[in-house]
Amino acid sequence: MMISSCRRVLAPAMLVAAGLSLGGCGNFAGEGLETAENTAKKTVSAEEKDCLVRAMYFEANRSSDDGLLAVGSVVMNRVESGQYPGTICGTVGQPRQFASGVLTRKMAERDKPRVERVAETIIDGARHPKLDRAMFFHVATRRYSYPNMKYVLVAGGNIFYERGSRKFTTVASVGESVQRAQSFSQKPLVVAMAPVESFTYTTDSYAKLIAANR
């Protein structure tokens, strides 16, 4: 297996059209293809692939190629970000980041082939087209309106988001965050707003916001 600095940004339909298998970077032509001269490649071991498969298997709805691709993209975004361990297994194995027992629990053999096929495309450079920078997700049944969260995708039972600074300066910033969260929600969000023009969320205010939206 090879992972390269060229990233193919694939929509789920393209995965099906490609038979969930892509060749070398220079051999695939189409929209969303990013190439780099003198592409640097490194070998991905069987162990690293297994760690990627495990994260996708236990975190996404296994009937959704879109969800599997999304979780795998988050893993690789973290690996390539410089903010997490620089290996797939190191990133997936971080405490309290992925499903409990993600590296040790047994996987059902009947479900593995599909996950492994999508993992192969990720190792070959595929990424979800809506997750260019996203490195976080949580279960899709929950919604939070923190101003530093930008929801970008719902797929495979999860909702994916980008995260910025925890600090913000205006009530308008909170309103924008609420609108983003609401756009992915089926029920109104309850947000208590302080009558001030500028403030910073504290740990206590975050806790109150979570409680209000349960």
Buried (B, 14 or more C-beta within 10 A) or exposed (E): BEBBBBBBBBBBEBBEEBEBEBEEBEEBEEEEBEBEEEBEEEEBEEEBBBBBBBBBBBBBBBEBBBBBBBBBBBBBBBBBEEEBEEBBBBBBBEEEBBEEEBBEEEBEEEEBEBBBBBBBBBBBBBBBBBBEEBBBBEEBEEBBBBBBBBBBBBBBBBBBBBEEEBEBEEBEBBBBBBEBBBEBBEEEBEBEEEEEEEBEBEEEBEEBBEEEBE
